[in-house]
């Protein structure tokens, strides 16, 4: 029996270790994917630290997977996949098909969502077994190391913008230009929005402009973020990628009438928003989850068409521990990606 390597943690909060396992065969409705690259997302910490219910150890995290199908189970409902196809698997790692959201066709909010690294072993590995409904086809123009982060960071920002109320020409602000935001700014500009990047420090202005931002707001300046947005006419949409509730709250008064705050940055602290801030101007606050496999495929196609790529640091699988710590520290620029080949 041949073997493959994984980077796993044996206990909650424990260290990463490289372990060899026997290569499994995919069951009905599943495929085996040879992993070429896997992004490291901040959400992986929820699993490594057992911050979510039902996490089992030893655990192999990783939900930004790019690779190639190397074996097929019985695919009665997904006959179009074949060995050798380049595929990505993201936060959406499959759905149950029977809960109320699934029956309504809203698969990304499935009550039993199969997130890789939570529902089954993730992509910090040379091989992954995944449900066929989780697969997104990777365009030829995208390298695996670029495609992997798009399965979570990319689709979350892209989908958050395209499903917002903004239309081409509207003022759209992206709060934060880190792992999520540096993609969000590129997508916003490519979608035809008048794009504002918001981050800490004047030194990020040039980088924001290189990403395509038309305006830059330094959140540490004397002028408040809300006043700065209003001086530009008010934002139709703020895409809040920064995982900082106080920073997110500071943008609300910068929204235009009927403006929309789309929250994708995860912070456990509550937002400090009063009903009065929302009522008079009809403002909207909503959370936005990632996206289905089709949404991931759309994200990659759009990225290939417009030349949008994540900024990545690529390291080999056996350096997973150091790469994970670099992600946690905030020192990554901007997505850490593990490569198996």
C-alpha positions as CSV (number, residue, x, y, z in Angstrom):
1,X,0.0,0.0,0.0
2,X,1.4,3.4,-1.0
3,X,1.6,6.2,1.5
4,X,1.2,10.0,1.6
5,X,2.3,12.7,4.0
6,X,0.1,15.0,6.2
7,X,0.9,17.9,8.5
8,X,-1.4,17.1,11.5
9,X,-1.9,18.3,15.1
10,X,-2.5,15.4,17.6
11,X,-4.2,17.5,20.3
12,X,-6.0,20.8,20.6
13,X,-3.4,23.6,20.3
14,X,-0.6,21.0,19.8
15,X,2.4,21.2,17.5
16,X,2.3,20.2,13.9
17,X,4.0,16.9,12.9
18,X,4.6,15.3,9.6
19,X,3.0,11.8,9.5
20,X,2.7,9.2,6.8
21,X,-0.6,7.5,6.2
22,X,-1.9,4.8,3.8
23,X,-3.5,6.2,0.6
24,X,-7.3,5.8,0.8
25,X,-9.7,5.0,-1.9
26,X,-12.6,7.4,-2.6
27,X,-16.1,6.2,-1.8
28,X,-19.3,6.9,-3.7
29,X,-19.7,10.5,-4.6
30,X,-16.1,11.3,-3.6
31,X,-12.8,11.8,-5.4
32,X,-9.2,11.6,-4.3
33,X,-7.2,14.8,-5.1
34,X,-3.5,15.0,-5.3
35,X,-2.8,18.2,-3.5
36,X,-0.4,20.6,-5.3
37,X,-0.9,23.6,-3.0
38,X,-2.9,24.6,0.1
39,X,-3.4,28.0,1.6
40,X,-3.2,28.7,5.3
41,X,-6.2,30.7,6.4
42,X,-6.7,32.4,9.8
43,X,-9.9,30.3,10.2
44,X,-7.6,27.2,10.4
45,X,-6.9,28.3,14.0
46,X,-10.5,27.6,14.9
47,X,-9.9,23.9,14.2
48,X,-6.3,23.6,15.5
49,X,-7.4,25.2,18.8
50,X,-10.7,23.2,18.9
51,X,-12.6,26.4,18.8
52,X,-15.6,24.8,17.1
53,X,-17.8,21.9,18.1
54,X,-17.1,18.5,16.8
55,X,-13.4,19.0,16.0
56,X,-11.6,15.6,16.1
57,X,-7.9,14.9,16.6
58,X,-5.5,14.1,15.1
59,X,-6.5,16.9,12.8
60,X,-5.3,17.8,9.3
61,X,-6.4,21.4,8.6
62,X,-6.5,23.3,5.3
63,X,-9.5,24.5,3.3
64,X,-7.8,26.3,0.4
65,X,-6.9,23.3,-1.7
66,X,-5.6,23.2,-5.3
67,X,-4.7,19.9,-7.0
68,X,-5.6,17.2,-9.5
69,X,-8.1,14.4,-9.4
70,X,-6.2,11.1,-9.2
71,X,-9.0,8.7,-8.4
72,X,-12.8,8.7,-8.7
73,X,-15.4,7.0,-6.6
74,X,-18.8,6.2,-8.1
75,X,-20.0,9.6,-9.3
76,X,-23.6,9.0,-10.2
77,X,-24.6,12.7,-9.8
78,X,-21.3,14.2,-11.0
79,X,-20.2,12.3,-14.1
80,X,-18.3,15.1,-15.8
81,X,-15.1,14.8,-13.6
82,X,-12.2,12.7,-14.8
83,X,-8.7,11.8,-13.6
84,X,-6.3,14.6,-14.2
85,X,-8.7,17.5,-13.9
86,X,-7.3,20.4,-12.0
87,X,-9.6,21.3,-9.1
88,X,-9.9,23.5,-6.0
89,X,-11.8,22.8,-2.8
90,X,-12.5,25.6,-0.4
91,X,-14.4,26.4,2.8
92,X,-17.3,24.9,1.0
93,X,-16.3,21.3,1.1
94,X,-19.7,19.8,0.4
95,X,-23.2,20.1,1.7
96,X,-25.7,17.7,3.2
97,X,-28.5,18.3,0.5
98,X,-31.3,17.7,3.0
99,X,-31.4,20.6,5.5
100,X,-33.8,23.5,4.9
101,X,-31.1,25.8,3.4
102,X,-29.9,23.0,1.0
103,X,-33.5,22.3,0.0
104,X,-33.8,26.0,-0.8
105,X,-30.7,25.9,-2.9
106,X,-28.6,28.0,-0.5
107,X,-25.8,25.5,0.0
108,X,-23.2,27.7,1.5
109,X,-25.3,28.1,4.7
110,X,-25.9,24.4,4.9
111,X,-26.6,23.4,8.5
112,X,-24.1,20.5,8.1
113,X,-21.5,22.2,5.9
114,X,-18.5,20.0,5.2
115,X,-15.6,22.2,5.8
116,X,-12.2,20.5,5.1
117,X,-10.2,20.2,8.3
118,X,-13.4,20.0,10.3
119,X,-15.7,17.5,8.5
120,X,-12.8,15.6,7.0
121,X,-9.1,15.8,6.6
122,X,-8.0,19.0,5.0
123,X,-5.3,20.1,2.5
124,X,-2.2,20.2,4.7
125,X,-1.4,17.0,3.0
126,X,-0.3,15.4,-0.3
127,X,-3.7,13.8,-0.8
128,X,-7.3,14.7,0.1
129,X,-10.6,12.8,-0.2
130,X,-13.4,15.3,-1.0
131,X,-17.0,15.1,-2.0
132,X,-17.5,15.7,-5.7
133,X,-19.9,18.6,-5.1
134,X,-17.1,20.5,-3.5
135,X,-15.0,20.6,-6.6
136,X,-14.3,23.8,-8.6
137,X,-12.4,23.6,-11.9
138,X,-9.2,25.6,-12.0
139,X,-8.5,27.6,-15.2
140,X,-5.3,26.8,-17.1
141,X,-4.1,30.3,-16.6
142,X,-3.9,29.9,-12.8
143,X,-1.0,28.3,-11.0
144,X,-2.0,26.0,-8.1
145,X,-0.3,28.3,-5.6
146,X,-2.5,31.2,-6.9
147,X,-5.7,29.1,-7.2
148,X,-5.5,27.7,-3.6
149,X,-6.2,31.0,-1.7
150,X,-9.0,31.8,-4.1
151,X,-11.0,28.9,-2.7
152,X,-11.6,30.8,0.5
153,X,-10.0,34.3,0.7
154,X,-10.7,35.0,-3.0
155,X,-14.3,33.7,-3.2
156,X,-15.3,35.4,0.1
157,X,-14.2,38.8,-1.2
158,X,-15.3,38.4,-4.8
159,X,-18.7,37.0,-3.8
160,X,-19.2,39.5,-1.1
161,X,-18.8,42.3,-3.6
162,X,-20.8,40.8,-6.5
163,X,-23.7,40.0,-4.2
164,X,-23.7,43.4,-2.6
165,X,-26.0,46.3,-3.6
166,X,-23.1,48.2,-5.4
167,X,-23.2,48.8,-9.1
168,X,-20.4,49.9,-11.4
169,X,-19.5,53.5,-10.7
170,X,-20.6,53.3,-7.1
171,X,-18.1,54.2,-4.3
172,X,-17.0,51.0,-2.6
173,X,-14.6,50.8,0.3
174,X,-12.5,47.8,1.4
175,X,-11.6,47.9,5.0
176,X,-8.2,46.2,5.5
177,X,-5.6,45.3,2.8
178,X,-4.3,42.1,4.3
179,X,-5.0,38.5,3.3
180,X,-8.6,39.2,2.3
181,X,-8.5,42.9,1.6
182,X,-5.6,42.9,-0.9
183,X,-7.8,40.7,-3.1
184,X,-10.9,42.7,-2.3
185,X,-9.4,45.9,-3.6
186,X,-8.4,44.2,-6.9
187,X,-11.9,42.7,-7.4
188,X,-13.6,46.0,-6.5
189,X,-11.6,47.9,-9.1
190,X,-12.0,45.2,-11.8
191,X,-15.8,45.3,-11.2
192,X,-15.9,49.0,-12.1
193,X,-16.4,50.4,-8.6
194,X,-14.8,53.7,-7.5
195,X,-12.6,51.9,-5.0
196,X,-11.4,53.1,-1.6
197,X,-8.9,51.2,0.4
198,X,-8.8,51.7,4.2
199,X,-5.9,50.6,6.3
200,X,-3.7,51.7,9.2
201,X,-0.8,54.1,8.3
202,X,0.1,56.4,5.4
203,X,2.8,54.0,4.2
204,X,0.2,51.6,2.7
205,X,-1.2,54.2,0.3
206,X,1.1,53.4,-2.6
207,X,0.5,49.7,-2.3
208,X,-3.3,50.3,-2.3
209,X,-3.0,52.3,-5.5
210,X,-1.0,49.5,-7.1
211,X,-3.8,47.1,-6.3
212,X,-6.2,49.4,-8.1
213,X,-7.6,51.7,-5.4
214,X,-8.7,55.1,-6.5
215,X,-8.5,56.5,-3.0
216,X,-6.7,55.6,0.2
217,X,-7.9,56.4,3.8
218,X,-5.4,56.1,6.7
219,X,-7.5,55.0,9.6
220,X,-4.9,56.5,12.0
221,X,-5.2,60.0,10.6
222,X,-6.8,62.9,12.4
223,X,-9.9,62.8,10.1
224,X,-12.2,59.9,11.0
225,X,-12.8,57.1,8.6
226,X,-16.5,58.0,8.4
227,X,-15.8,61.7,7.6
228,X,-13.2,60.7,5.0
229,X,-15.8,58.4,3.3
230,X,-18.4,61.1,3.4
231,X,-16.0,63.6,1.9
232,X,-16.0,61.3,-1.1
233,X,-19.8,61.2,-1.2
234,X,-20.4,58.2,1.1
235,X,-19.8,54.6,0.4
236,X,-22.5,52.5,-1.2
237,X,-20.8,49.4,0.2
238,X,-18.1,48.8,2.8
239,X,-16.5,45.4,2.5
240,X,-15.1,44.8,6.0
241,X,-12.2,42.4,5.7
242,X,-10.4,43.5,8.8
243,X,-11.0,41.2,11.8
244,X,-11.5,44.2,14.2
245,X,-14.9,45.1,15.4
246,X,-14.0,48.7,16.4
247,X,-12.5,49.4,13.0
248,X,-15.7,47.9,11.3
249,X,-17.9,50.0,13.5
250,X,-16.0,53.2,12.6
251,X,-17.1,52.8,8.9
252,X,-20.9,52.8,9.5
253,X,-21.4,56.5,9.5
254,X,-19.4,56.7,6.3
255,X,-22.1,54.8,4.4
256,X,-24.4,56.6,2.0
257,X,-28.2,56.4,2.3
258,X,-29.2,52.8,1.8
259,X,-25.5,52.0,2.2
260,X,-24.5,48.4,3.0
261,X,-21.9,47.1,5.5
262,X,-20.8,43.6,4.3
263,X,-18.9,41.9,7.2
264,X,-16.4,39.1,6.3
265,X,-13.7,39.8,8.9
266,X,-14.3,37.5,11.9
267,X,-14.0,39.1,15.4
268,X,-15.6,37.7,18.6
269,X,-16.2,41.2,19.9
270,X,-19.6,42.8,19.2
271,X,-20.1,45.7,16.8
272,X,-20.9,49.0,18.5
273,X,-23.7,50.0,16.2
274,X,-26.8,51.7,17.4
275,X,-30.3,51.4,15.7
276,X,-30.3,55.1,15.2
277,X,-27.3,54.9,12.9
278,X,-29.2,52.5,10.7
279,X,-32.8,53.7,10.8
280,X,-32.8,57.2,9.3
281,X,-30.8,56.5,6.2
282,X,-32.0,52.9,5.7
283,X,-28.5,51.3,6.1
284,X,-27.9,47.6,6.0
285,X,-25.5,45.4,8.0
286,X,-25.0,41.8,6.9
287,X,-22.6,39.0,7.3
288,X,-21.3,37.2,4.2
289,X,-20.2,33.6,4.2
290,X,-17.7,32.2,1.6
291,X,-19.2,30.7,-1.5
292,X,-20.1,27.4,-3.2
293,X,-17.9,25.4,-5.5
294,X,-19.5,27.2,-8.4
295,X,-18.8,30.5,-6.8
296,X,-15.1,29.5,-6.3
297,X,-15.0,28.5,-10.0
298,X,-16.5,31.9,-10.9
299,X,-13.9,33.7,-8.8
300,X,-11.0,31.9,-10.4
301,X,-12.4,32.5,-13.9
302,X,-12.8,36.3,-13.2
303,X,-9.3,36.4,-11.7
304,X,-7.8,34.8,-14.7
305,X,-9.7,37.1,-17.0
306,X,-8.6,40.3,-15.2
307,X,-5.1,39.2,-14.2
308,X,-5.9,39.2,-10.5
309,X,-3.6,37.2,-8.3
310,X,-3.0,36.8,-4.5
311,X,0.3,37.8,-3.1
312,X,1.6,34.6,-1.6
313,X,4.6,33.1,0.3
314,X,5.1,29.5,-0.8
315,X,6.8,27.0,1.5
316,X,7.0,23.2,1.4
317,X,4.6,21.0,3.4
318,X,7.3,20.1,5.9
319,X,7.5,23.7,7.0
320,X,3.8,23.8,7.8
321,X,4.4,24.6,11.5
322,X,6.5,27.7,10.8
323,X,4.1,28.9,8.0
324,X,1.1,28.5,10.3
325,X,2.9,30.6,13.0
326,X,3.8,33.3,10.5
327,X,0.1,33.5,9.5
328,X,-1.0,33.8,13.2
329,X,1.6,36.5,13.8
330,X,0.2,38.7,11.0
331,X,3.7,38.8,9.3
332,X,2.5,36.9,6.2
333,X,2.4,38.9,3.0
334,X,-0.3,38.1,2.4
335,X,-1.3,34.4,2.1
336,X,0.9,31.5,3.3
337,X,0.7,28.6,0.9
338,X,2.0,25.1,1.4
339,X,3.3,23.3,-1.7
340,X,3.7,19.6,-1.9
341,X,5.6,19.4,-5.2
